[in-house]
Structures are given as structure tokens and as C-alpha cells.
Amino acid sequence: MSAAANLVLVGHGRMAAAFERAFHRENLPFRAITARASQWRVPHANTPRTVILAVSDRYIASTCERLVDARVLAKRDVVLHCAGMLDTRPLASASLAGAFAGALHPLVAVASPGDPPPLRGLAATVQGHPRACSAARRLGKLLGLDVIRVPAMDRARYHAAAALCATGGVALAQAAQSLLEQTIPSLSPREAAQMTASLLASVAHNVRAVGTHNALASPLMRGDIPAVAAHLQAMQVHPPAAALYRAALAQVLSVLACDDNFTEAARAQAVLLLST
Ligand SMILES: NC(=O)c1ccc[n+]([C@@H]2O[C@H](COP(=O)([O-])OP(=O)(O)OC[C@H]3O[C@@H](n4cnc5c(N)ncnc54)[C@H](OP(=O)(O)O)[C@@H]3O)[C@@H](O)[C@H]2O)c1
């Protein structure tokens, strides 16, 4: 089966927009259907379909059941939902009909359907039936999306990790923007957004290139505790920024504790600073 064979995208929300953009970009033919339509007209297929259910988590099970009833989903098709929190249980109706079910979770934050991030170069996870996982990985290859196969797991904790990155990244940008605007009153919101996005993009590059443990470029690395103290002092104009900075430092300190280049004296000073 070709990875793009009979590709069907269900939903017209944010995640669907990201897939739609990626399919167009890679010239992959697909059929988009409206989840809330009262009925669907999908021509009979001679080869198995790959159906991506990009609908709100709470409607995955009912939409899947409707797709099975309408024979859009049948034996040997692959069905993939996109929810990070859920395993394949909401797709039980498709499995009962002989289809192969998987949870394909793009590790991507899509804020606006009008301008979704390109999927090329990003990552996703897949869990479920081996045939569904293979189909997802083949599709990922065509889209330039790195699809990592994961086992059954605590999906709440897995999704918490994703939410921490996605929500935390925005929270850091918001707090930094507030400090920037108070420091440079002439700055436009667009310029401030460009500045924070530039930093986040460079951090993403470093994390991908050298891993989280080596991605730190902070005065803390040099044992420059006075600089960190000056930061905390300057952040008093926006207390949430200081709180975020303290939390971030506590996390990186826990990793630096294992770093031979970070002296015990610097660590002790940093701990003292954070406790005041
Ligand atoms: N947005 C993200 O950053 C993100 C990231 C990772 C994973 N996801 C996952 O991607 C999936 C889609 O999320 P989303 O952010 O794209 O949500 P969304 O923007 O709110 O869109 C959800 C879609 O669900 C469908 N829907 C709404 N009410 C429905 C109903 N009563 N019955 C059936 N379908 C209904 C609609 O499709 P129609 O318009 O076609 O009717 C709607 O466009 C979710 O599983 C989510 O967990 C999202």
C-alpha cells in the first residue's frame, strides 16, 4: 500500500489545517471531509484508505463510529486520531470492523488554522496497531515529519510533557515580551514577538542539535551568579517573569549538578540566590 493511498482528512480545525498545508506542500492528493456534515459522499475505494481524524478529542469515538457506519472506514483501512491524551480505545469501532487503529500525535502546537506551522522538520509520535504505525511512519516520511513509534504509556504524563513545552514556551515569550516592552517603549508588539520568536527558534535548534543537557547558554553556565542576581532584580517590574526565571533556573541547576565544569561554589551561590 502506498503511504498516500486514499488519504482522507476528517475535520477542518487547526490540526486539520496543518495536515492540509503539508499535503498541499508535498503534492499529496487527499480528500477532506467535514466531521459535522450530516452525511458524507466518499467514492468507493479499491485500495485501503488512510483516514486521519483531526477532530476534537471528545468527538473522536462518535465520528469514528459514524465513519464505520457510512463505510468510509472498513476492513484493512488505517485510521489515526491526533490526540495526545488518548490511546486507540476511541477507535474501537474501527478495529471491530477490521481496520487498523493508531494514535498519531503531532508534537506541534497549532494556534491558528489560518497559519499553521509547516510539519516538515517537526516530529510526531504514533502508538497502536503495527499496520497503523507503519502507515503513519510512511506518511511522515512523505511529509518530512519524523514519526517516532511509542509503546502504550501513561498518556497524561506524556501529554503533560508536550503541554509544558508548548504552553511554557508561550508563557516565556509573553513574560519576555512584557520586560522588553517596559525596557524599550518604542518597540511594536510585532518587533517584540520577532525578538522572542528568534530566541525560541534558536533554542529549538540547539535542543535538536545537541540535546537538552547541552543546549544551555546562560550566565549560570559560566558561574556568573552576579549576572543572574541582576536579572532577578530587573525582573521585579514583572513578577511573573521573575517567578518563571526562578523555576527555569531550579530546573537547569538540577541538570548542572552533574556537570563537572560547574563548580560546587557556583552551585551553592546559585542555590542561595534562588532561596532568597
Ligand atoms: N491544535 C493543536 O495544537 C493540537 C496539537 C496536537 C494535537 N491536537 C489534536 O488534534 C485534534 C484536533 O484538534 P484541533 O486543535 O484541530 O481542534 P479544533 O481546531 O477545535 O477543530 C476540531 C474539529 O473537530 C470537529 N468537530 C467539532 N465539533 C464536532 C462534533 N460535534 N462532532 C464531530 N466533529 C466535531 C470540527 O470539524 P469540522 O469543522 O470538519 O466539522 C472541528 O473543525 C485533537 O485530537 C487535538 O487533541 C491538536
The ligand as an SDF file (V2000), in Angstrom:
LIG
                    3D

 48 52  0  0  0  0  0  0  0  0999 V2000
   -4.2520   22.3900   17.9610 N   0  0  0  0  0  0  0  0  0  0  0  0
   -3.1390   21.8180   18.4250 C   0  0  0  0  0  0  0  0  0  0  0  0
   -2.1500   22.4980   18.7500 O   0  0  0  0  0  0  0  0  0  0  0  0
   -3.0620   20.3130   18.5600 C   0  0  0  0  0  0  0  0  0  0  0  0
   -1.7930   19.7570   18.7900 C   0  0  0  0  0  0  0  0  0  0  0  0
   -1.6720   18.3780   18.8560 C   0  0  0  0  0  0  0  0  0  0  0  0
   -2.7940   17.5760   18.7200 C   0  0  0  0  0  0  0  0  0  0  0  0
   -4.0120   18.1570   18.5190 N   0  0  0  0  0  0  0  0  0  0  0  0
   -5.1730   17.2470   18.3840 C   0  0  0  0  0  0  0  0  0  0  0  0
   -5.7230   17.4180   17.0940 O   0  0  0  0  0  0  0  0  0  0  0  0
   -7.1400   17.1110   17.1600 C   0  0  0  0  0  0  0  0  0  0  0  0
   -7.9180   18.2760   16.5860 C   0  0  0  0  0  0  0  0  0  0  0  0
   -7.6880   19.3980   17.4150 O   0  0  0  0  0  0  0  0  0  0  0  0
   -7.7770   20.8930   16.8410 P   0  0  0  0  0  0  0  0  0  0  0  0
   -6.8860   21.7160   17.6900 O   0  0  0  0  0  0  0  0  0  0  0  0
   -7.5970   20.9000   15.3730 O   0  0  0  0  0  0  0  0  0  0  0  0
   -9.2830   21.2520   17.2220 O   0  0  0  0  0  0  0  0  0  0  0  0
  -10.2060   22.3550   16.5840 P   0  0  0  0  0  0  0  0  0  0  0  0
   -9.4060   23.4070   15.9200 O   0  0  0  0  0  0  0  0  0  0  0  0
  -11.1310   22.7710   17.6890 O   0  0  0  0  0  0  0  0  0  0  0  0
  -11.0370   21.5770   15.4540 O   0  0  0  0  0  0  0  0  0  0  0  0
  -11.7340   20.4410   15.7970 C   0  0  0  0  0  0  0  0  0  0  0  0
  -12.6200   19.9330   14.6750 C   0  0  0  0  0  0  0  0  0  0  0  0
  -13.4570   18.9530   15.3030 O   0  0  0  0  0  0  0  0  0  0  0  0
  -14.6400   18.8490   14.5570 C   0  0  0  0  0  0  0  0  0  0  0  0
  -15.8130   18.9080   15.4450 N   0  0  0  0  0  0  0  0  0  0  0  0
  -16.2340   19.9350   16.2280 C   0  0  0  0  0  0  0  0  0  0  0  0
  -17.4050   19.6240   16.8130 N   0  0  0  0  0  0  0  0  0  0  0  0
  -17.7370   18.3650   16.3980 C   0  0  0  0  0  0  0  0  0  0  0  0
  -18.8370   17.4890   16.6300 C   0  0  0  0  0  0  0  0  0  0  0  0
  -19.8670   17.8550   17.3980 N   0  0  0  0  0  0  0  0  0  0  0  0
  -18.8160   16.2860   16.0330 N   0  0  0  0  0  0  0  0  0  0  0  0
  -17.8010   15.9090   15.2200 C   0  0  0  0  0  0  0  0  0  0  0  0
  -16.7420   16.7100   14.9500 N   0  0  0  0  0  0  0  0  0  0  0  0
  -16.7140   17.9130   15.5250 C   0  0  0  0  0  0  0  0  0  0  0  0
  -14.7110   20.0200   13.6060 C   0  0  0  0  0  0  0  0  0  0  0  0
  -14.5090   19.5290   12.2660 O   0  0  0  0  0  0  0  0  0  0  0  0
  -15.4190   20.0640   11.0530 P   0  0  0  0  0  0  0  0  0  0  0  0
  -15.1710   21.5520   11.0190 O   0  0  0  0  0  0  0  0  0  0  0  0
  -14.8990   19.3630    9.8500 O   0  0  0  0  0  0  0  0  0  0  0  0
  -16.8520   19.7050   11.3900 O   0  0  0  0  0  0  0  0  0  0  0  0
  -13.5710   20.9310   14.0540 C   0  0  0  0  0  0  0  0  0  0  0  0
  -13.0230   21.6260   12.9920 O   0  0  0  0  0  0  0  0  0  0  0  0
   -7.4530   16.8460   18.6250 C   0  0  0  0  0  0  0  0  0  0  0  0
   -7.4470   15.4580   18.8640 O   0  0  0  0  0  0  0  0  0  0  0  0
   -6.2930   17.5140   19.3600 C   0  0  0  0  0  0  0  0  0  0  0  0
   -6.0310   16.9160   20.6310 O   0  0  0  0  0  0  0  0  0  0  0  0
   -4.1810   19.4940   18.4260 C   0  0  0  0  0  0  0  0  0  0  0  0
  1  2  1  0
  2  3  2  0
  2  4  1  0
  4  5  1  0
  4 48  2  0
  5  6  2  0
  6  7  1  0
  7  8  2  0
  8  9  1  0
  8 48  1  0
  9 10  1  0
  9 46  1  0
 10 11  1  0
 11 12  1  0
 11 44  1  0
 12 13  1  0
 13 14  1  0
 14 15  2  0
 14 16  1  0
 14 17  1  0
 17 18  1  0
 18 19  2  0
 18 20  1  0
 18 21  1  0
 21 22  1  0
 22 23  1  0
 23 24  1  0
 23 42  1  0
 24 25  1  0
 25 26  1  0
 25 36  1  0
 26 27  1  0
 26 35  1  0
 27 28  2  0
 28 29  1  0
 29 30  1  0
 29 35  2  0
 30 31  1  0
 30 32  2  0
 32 33  1  0
 33 34  2  0
 34 35  1  0
 36 37  1  0
 36 42  1  0
 37 38  1  0
 38 39  2  0
 38 40  1  0
 38 41  1  0
 42 43  1  0
 44 45  1  0
 44 46  1  0
 46 47  1  0
M  CHG  2   8   1  16  -1
M  END
$$$$
